[in-house]
Amino acid sequence: MKKRVAVFGAGLSGQSAADLVISEGYSVTVFDEEKAGFKSHFSESDVSSFDHFIFSPGFSKKHEWRELLLGKEFVYGELGYAAERWKGKIFGVTGTNGKTTVTRLLQAVLRASGLEAYVAGNIGVTLSELVNSEANHQDAIAICEISSFQAEITSGLSLDGLIWTNFAEDHLDRYVSMEEYFKAKCALLTCVKKLAPVCASEDLQDFKGRDFWTSHGVELVKVDKDFPESLLSTSVFHSYPHLLNYHLVFGFIESLGLGDLDLISVANDFELDAHRLNKIFEKGGIKVWEDSKSTNLHSVLGALREMKGPVIWLGGGASKNTNISEFTNCLAPLVDWIVVYGAVGEELKDAFLHLGRKSAYYSLLEDAIEESVRLSRGQKEVNLLFSPGFSSFDQFACYSDRGNFFQKNIFSLLQEEGCL
């Protein structure tokens, strides 16, 4: 009898999982509550109609469909279902921030050594799509960026190595506490094969003590503040927080027994993804930085560590149940001017005012950008930093749309000012 598979979610992950199921010759039914053309109802009476169940990462454990299948056999996340069918090795990369940079740097250094390495998961293509391609053979390596959402269902997921970049407050709209958020990521430690390398930032000791990590076979990596002599000052890794990402990859490839790889030359040529902290304009003492991918306090603080001189901080967006008091307490001493916008803007403005710091609040990002440029006028030296610290979903489809909007508007205003 042909295997029957239920896929939950008709987005990118769900559709690629469904395509993989079809390629195996099985029947598939896709369930989605919002998208037209798919079944929108799933109940207890439907369970016996299927042999396997695959969830897209957007379904939290509190969703009624996941609760309905709690404790049932053959319940997968898209990543785990695909991982069971991947013929080569799988390296995982997780953490609150820095995952994409680490994933891409690891791919670059492995490819530079002549190995066939692909990125997948929460970056690039889904692992299901990669499995369902010619790349799926025993000599290939899949480097999977893994979010906490993807780590919630670990069935089928087996890792040949793991890098954990850091851990900081995020996604508290999905998790009731930091402990629950940590637990979701920590499940990946149970997926690592015996004696496979696990490298993590020593900063993780701020949440769990060293004994916890060593008991799980984790090598804690320290950031050496002395830059390698051959690492060019122009390299993106010649600064924090990217220096940590460099050290994590270096520690990982050493654990793989590949310490002779020329990581330095790869790091010198490496370019960051769009909308990660980048100086997009500099003239007459004014520097404009765009960091639209910043969606939490940890990432904003990382950006601020790079600023030399006075800072106009432009931030806001949609909150993910962020602790606003902690957020503003951390930022207030580090910035000179504050401009906030979006759904969380008024709350930020009030919290800063409680600390004795005034801020300019605008509902729309467009107006907040204009205010930031106005504040920069006449300054001999200033950093205009767009590092939002919150989700883009109040006004934009994604952080890249937000970043593109910022760049378009800021350059238009700078041109009007005669700066271009």
C-alpha positions as CSV (number, residue, x, y, z in Angstrom):
1,M,0.0,0.0,0.0
2,K,1.3,3.5,-0.9
3,K,2.5,5.5,2.1
4,R,0.3,8.4,2.9
5,V,1.9,11.6,4.2
6,A,0.3,14.7,5.7
7,V,2.2,17.9,5.4
8,F,1.3,20.9,7.5
9,G,1.9,24.3,6.0
10,A,1.9,25.3,2.3
11,G,4.8,27.7,2.6
12,L,8.3,27.1,1.3
13,S,9.2,24.4,3.8
14,G,5.9,22.6,3.4
15,Q,5.9,22.7,-0.4
16,S,9.4,21.4,-0.6
17,A,8.6,18.6,1.8
18,A,5.6,17.7,-0.3
19,D,7.7,17.7,-3.4
20,L,10.2,15.3,-1.7
21,V,7.3,13.0,-0.6
22,I,6.0,12.9,-4.2
23,S,9.4,12.1,-5.6
24,E,9.5,9.1,-3.3
25,G,6.3,7.8,-4.9
26,Y,4.1,8.4,-1.8
27,S,0.8,10.2,-1.7
28,V,0.7,13.6,0.1
29,T,-2.0,15.9,1.4
30,V,-1.1,19.5,2.4
31,F,-3.0,21.2,5.2
32,D,-3.0,25.0,5.6
33,E,-5.4,27.1,7.5
34,E,-4.9,30.3,5.5
35,K,-3.9,29.5,1.9
36,A,-6.6,28.7,-0.6
37,G,-6.4,25.4,-2.5
38,F,-5.3,23.3,0.5
39,K,-7.2,21.4,3.3
40,S,-7.8,23.8,6.2
41,H,-9.2,21.3,8.8
42,F,-7.4,18.4,10.5
43,S,-9.0,16.4,13.3
44,E,-8.7,13.2,15.3
45,S,-10.7,11.4,12.6
46,D,-8.0,12.3,10.0
47,V,-5.0,10.8,12.0
48,S,-5.6,7.2,10.9
49,S,-5.7,8.3,7.2
50,F,-1.9,9.0,7.3
51,D,1.3,7.1,8.0
52,H,3.7,10.1,8.3
53,F,3.2,13.7,9.4
54,I,5.5,16.6,8.5
55,F,5.3,20.0,10.1
56,S,6.6,23.3,8.8
57,P,8.5,25.3,11.4
58,G,5.8,27.9,11.7
59,F,3.6,25.5,13.8
60,S,4.3,26.0,17.5
61,K,3.9,23.1,19.9
62,K,0.7,24.8,21.2
63,H,-0.9,24.6,17.8
64,E,-3.9,22.2,17.9
65,W,-2.6,20.1,15.1
66,R,0.7,19.5,16.9
67,E,-1.1,18.8,20.1
68,L,-3.3,16.3,18.3
69,L,-0.3,14.4,17.2
70,L,1.7,14.6,20.4
71,G,3.2,11.2,21.2
72,K,2.3,9.7,17.9
73,E,4.9,7.9,15.7
74,F,6.4,9.3,12.5
75,V,5.9,12.9,13.3
76,Y,8.6,15.0,11.7
77,G,9.7,18.6,11.2
78,E,10.6,19.3,7.5
79,L,14.3,19.3,8.5
80,G,14.2,15.9,10.2
81,Y,12.2,14.2,7.4
82,A,14.7,15.5,4.8
83,A,17.7,14.6,7.0
84,E,16.7,11.0,7.1
85,R,17.0,11.0,3.3
86,W,20.3,12.9,3.0
87,K,23.2,10.6,2.0
88,G,26.1,12.8,3.0
89,K,27.1,14.5,6.2
90,I,25.1,17.2,8.0
91,F,26.6,20.0,10.0
92,G,24.2,22.2,12.0
93,V,24.5,25.8,13.0
94,T,22.3,27.4,15.6
95,G,22.2,30.4,17.9
96,T,20.3,33.6,18.3
97,N,22.5,35.7,16.1
98,G,25.3,35.1,13.7
99,K,24.0,31.8,12.3
100,T,24.0,32.9,8.6
101,T,27.5,34.3,8.7
102,V,28.9,31.1,10.4
103,T,27.0,28.9,7.9
104,R,28.3,30.7,4.9
105,L,31.9,31.0,6.2
106,L,32.0,27.3,7.0
107,Q,30.7,26.5,3.5
108,A,33.3,28.8,1.9
109,V,36.2,27.3,3.8
110,L,35.1,23.7,3.1
111,R,34.6,24.5,-0.6
112,A,38.1,26.2,-0.7
113,S,39.5,22.8,0.5
114,G,37.9,21.0,-2.4
115,L,34.9,19.6,-0.5
116,E,31.3,19.7,-1.9
117,A,29.4,21.7,0.6
118,Y,25.9,23.3,0.4
119,V,23.9,25.5,2.7
120,A,20.3,24.8,3.6
121,G,17.7,24.9,6.3
122,N,16.9,28.4,7.5
123,I,19.1,29.9,4.8
124,G,19.1,29.4,1.0
125,V,17.1,26.3,0.0
126,T,15.3,24.0,2.3
127,L,17.0,20.7,3.1
128,S,14.1,18.9,1.4
129,E,14.9,20.7,-1.8
130,L,18.5,19.8,-1.5
131,V,17.7,16.2,-0.8
132,N,15.5,16.1,-3.9
133,S,18.4,17.2,-6.2
134,E,21.6,15.8,-7.7
135,A,23.5,17.2,-4.7
136,N,22.3,14.3,-2.6
137,H,25.2,11.8,-2.5
138,Q,27.5,10.4,0.1
139,D,30.4,12.8,-0.5
140,A,28.3,16.0,-0.1
141,I,28.0,18.0,3.0
142,A,24.9,19.9,4.0
143,I,25.4,22.8,6.4
144,C,22.1,23.6,7.9
145,E,21.2,26.8,9.6
146,I,18.8,25.7,12.3
147,S,16.3,28.0,14.1
148,S,14.8,27.1,17.4
149,F,11.5,26.6,15.5
150,Q,13.1,23.9,13.4
151,A,14.7,22.3,16.4
152,E,11.4,21.7,18.2
153,I,10.8,18.4,16.4
154,T,14.0,16.4,16.1
155,S,12.7,13.1,14.8
156,G,15.0,12.0,11.9
157,L,17.6,14.7,12.5
158,S,21.2,13.3,13.0
159,L,24.1,15.7,12.9
160,D,27.8,15.1,12.2
161,G,28.7,18.3,14.0
162,L,27.1,21.4,15.5
163,I,28.1,25.0,16.0
164,W,26.2,27.1,18.6
165,T,26.9,30.8,18.1
166,N,25.3,32.5,21.1
167,F,22.1,32.7,23.1
168,A,20.1,35.9,23.9
169,E,16.5,37.0,24.3
170,D,14.4,36.4,21.3
171,H,11.1,34.8,20.1
172,L,9.4,35.3,23.4
173,D,6.2,35.6,21.4
174,R,6.5,31.9,20.8
175,Y,8.1,30.7,24.0
176,V,6.8,31.5,27.5
177,S,10.3,32.0,28.9
178,M,14.0,32.1,28.1
179,E,14.3,28.6,29.6
180,E,11.8,27.2,27.1
181,Y,13.5,29.0,24.2
182,F,16.8,27.5,25.4
183,K,15.3,24.1,25.7
184,A,14.2,24.2,22.1
185,K,17.7,24.9,20.9
186,C,19.3,22.5,23.4
187,A,17.4,19.6,21.8
188,L,19.9,19.7,19.0
189,L,22.6,18.4,21.3
190,T,20.7,15.1,21.5
191,C,20.9,14.9,17.7
192,V,24.7,15.0,17.4
193,K,26.3,11.7,16.7
194,K,28.7,10.2,19.2
195,L,32.1,11.8,19.2
196,A,31.0,14.4,16.6
197,P,32.4,17.9,17.2
198,V,30.3,20.5,19.0
199,C,31.6,24.1,19.2
200,A,29.9,26.9,21.1
201,S,30.7,30.4,22.2
202,E,32.0,30.6,25.8
203,D,29.4,33.4,26.2
204,L,26.8,30.6,26.6
205,Q,28.2,30.1,30.1
206,D,26.1,33.2,31.0
207,F,23.0,31.0,30.7
208,K,24.4,27.6,31.7
209,G,27.6,26.8,33.6
210,R,30.7,25.2,32.1
211,D,29.9,21.8,33.6
212,F,26.6,21.7,31.7
213,W,28.4,22.2,28.4
214,T,31.3,19.8,29.1
215,S,28.8,17.1,30.1
216,H,27.3,17.4,26.7
217,G,30.7,17.2,24.9
218,V,30.7,20.8,23.9
219,E,34.0,22.6,23.2
220,L,33.6,26.2,24.4
221,V,35.4,28.6,22.1
222,K,37.0,31.8,23.4
223,V,37.3,35.0,21.3
224,D,40.9,35.9,21.1
225,K,41.0,39.7,21.1
226,D,44.3,39.7,19.3
227,F,43.6,39.5,15.6
228,P,45.6,37.0,13.5
229,E,48.4,38.9,11.8
230,S,47.4,37.9,8.3
231,L,43.7,38.8,8.8
232,L,43.3,42.0,6.9
233,S,41.9,45.1,8.6
234,T,39.4,45.3,5.8
235,S,38.1,41.8,6.6
236,V,34.5,41.7,8.0
237,F,36.0,39.5,10.7
238,H,38.3,42.2,11.9
239,S,35.6,43.5,14.2
240,Y,33.1,42.3,16.8
241,P,30.7,40.4,16.6
242,H,32.1,38.8,13.4
243,L,35.4,38.0,15.1
244,L,33.5,35.5,17.3
245,N,32.0,33.9,14.2
246,Y,35.5,33.5,12.7
247,H,36.8,31.8,15.9
248,L,33.8,29.4,16.0
249,V,34.4,28.2,12.5
250,F,38.2,28.0,13.1
251,G,37.6,25.8,16.2
252,F,35.1,23.7,14.4
253,I,37.3,22.8,11.4
254,E,40.2,22.1,13.9
255,S,37.8,19.6,15.6
256,L,37.1,18.0,12.3
257,G,40.9,17.5,11.8
258,L,41.0,20.1,9.1
259,G,43.2,22.7,10.9
260,D,45.5,23.0,7.9
261,L,42.8,24.7,5.8
262,D,43.6,28.3,4.8
263,L,40.7,29.9,6.7
264,I,42.5,33.3,6.8
265,S,42.4,33.8,3.0
266,V,38.8,32.8,2.9
267,A,38.0,35.2,5.7
268,N,39.8,38.0,4.0
269,D,37.7,37.6,0.8
270,F,34.4,36.9,2.6
271,E,31.4,39.3,2.2
272,L,28.5,39.6,4.6
273,D,24.9,38.9,3.5
274,A,22.8,42.0,2.6
275,H,21.2,43.8,5.6
276,R,23.8,42.6,8.1
277,L,25.7,45.4,9.8
278,N,27.4,47.4,7.0
279,K,28.5,51.0,6.5
280,I,26.7,52.1,3.4
281,F,27.7,55.8,3.4
282,E,30.5,58.0,4.7
283,K,31.2,61.6,4.0
284,G,32.3,64.6,6.0
285,G,32.2,62.8,9.3
286,I,28.7,61.3,8.7
287,K,28.6,57.5,8.7
288,V,25.4,55.6,7.9
289,W,25.1,52.0,9.0
290,E,22.4,49.6,7.9
291,D,21.7,46.5,10.0
292,S,18.1,45.6,9.1
293,K,18.6,42.0,10.1
294,S,18.9,43.1,13.7
295,T,15.8,41.8,15.5
296,N,16.9,41.6,19.1
297,L,18.8,43.4,21.8
298,H,21.9,41.3,21.4
299,S,22.3,42.2,17.8
300,V,21.9,45.9,18.5
301,L,24.5,45.8,21.2
302,G,26.9,44.0,18.8
303,A,26.4,46.8,16.3
304,L,27.0,49.5,18.8
305,R,30.3,48.0,19.8
306,E,31.5,48.8,16.3
307,M,30.6,52.5,16.6
308,K,33.4,55.0,17.1
309,G,32.0,58.5,18.0
310,P,28.5,59.8,18.7
311,V,25.5,57.6,17.6
312,I,22.1,58.3,16.4
313,W,20.2,55.1,17.0
314,L,17.2,54.4,14.8
315,G,15.2,51.4,15.9
316,G,11.7,49.9,16.4
317,G,9.3,47.6,14.7
318,A,7.1,44.8,16.1
319,S,7.9,43.4,19.5
320,K,8.3,39.6,20.1
321,N,7.4,40.1,23.8
322,T,10.8,41.7,24.3
323,N,11.6,43.0,27.8
324,I,11.4,46.7,26.9
325,S,12.8,47.9,30.3
326,E,15.9,45.7,29.9
327,F,16.3,46.8,26.2
328,T,16.2,50.5,27.0
329,N,18.4,50.2,30.1
330,C,21.1,48.6,28.0
331,L,20.9,51.1,25.1
332,A,20.4,54.4,27.0
333,P,24.1,54.8,28.0
334,L,25.4,53.8,24.6
335,V,23.6,56.2,22.2
336,D,23.5,60.0,21.9
337,W,20.3,60.5,20.0
338,I,17.3,58.1,19.9
339,V,14.7,57.8,17.1
340,V,12.1,55.1,17.4
341,Y,9.2,54.0,15.2
342,G,6.6,51.4,14.5
343,A,4.4,49.2,16.7
344,V,6.8,49.2,19.6
345,G,7.9,52.8,19.2
346,E,5.6,54.5,21.8
347,E,6.5,52.0,24.4
348,L,10.2,52.5,23.7
349,K,9.8,56.3,23.9
350,D,8.1,56.1,27.3
351,A,10.7,53.6,28.6
352,F,13.6,55.9,27.5
353,L,11.8,58.9,29.1
354,H,11.5,57.0,32.3
355,L,15.3,56.8,32.2
356,G,15.6,60.5,31.7
357,R,16.4,60.1,27.9
358,K,14.2,61.8,25.3
359,S,13.5,60.1,22.0
360,A,11.8,61.1,18.8
361,Y,8.9,58.8,18.0
362,Y,7.2,58.3,14.6
363,S,4.7,55.7,13.6
364,L,6.2,55.2,10.1
365,L,9.8,54.3,9.4
366,E,9.9,56.9,6.5
367,D,9.4,59.7,9.0
368,A,11.8,58.3,11.5
369,I,14.5,58.2,8.8
370,E,13.9,61.8,7.9
371,E,14.3,62.8,11.6
372,S,17.5,60.9,11.9
373,V,19.0,62.7,8.9
374,R,17.8,66.0,10.4
375,L,19.6,65.2,13.6
376,S,22.8,64.5,11.7
377,R,22.9,68.0,10.2
378,G,25.8,70.1,11.4
379,Q,27.5,67.2,13.3
380,K,31.2,67.1,12.7
381,E,31.2,63.4,13.5
382,V,28.2,61.1,13.9
383,N,27.1,57.5,13.2
384,L,23.5,57.1,12.0
385,L,22.8,53.5,12.9
386,F,19.7,51.7,11.7
387,S,19.8,48.5,13.8
388,P,16.1,48.1,14.6
389,G,16.2,45.4,17.3
390,F,12.7,44.3,16.6
391,S,10.7,42.3,14.0
392,S,9.9,43.9,10.6
393,F,6.4,42.5,10.4
394,D,4.5,45.6,11.6
395,Q,5.3,47.4,8.3
396,F,7.3,45.1,6.1
397,A,7.1,41.5,4.7
398,C,10.7,40.7,5.9
399,Y,13.9,42.3,7.2
400,S,15.3,42.6,3.6
401,D,12.2,44.6,2.5
402,R,12.8,46.9,5.5
403,G,16.5,47.2,4.7
404,N,15.9,48.1,1.1
405,F,13.3,50.7,2.2
406,F,15.8,52.3,4.5
407,Q,18.5,52.4,1.9
408,K,16.2,53.9,-0.7
409,N,14.9,56.6,1.6
410,I,18.2,57.5,3.3
411,F,20.0,57.9,-0.1
412,S,17.1,60.0,-1.4
413,L,17.4,62.3,1.6
414,L,21.2,62.5,1.5
415,Q,20.9,63.5,-2.2
416,E,18.5,66.3,-1.2
417,E,20.9,67.4,1.4
418,G,23.6,67.6,-1.3
419,C,25.7,64.9,0.4
420,L,25.9,62.6,-2.7
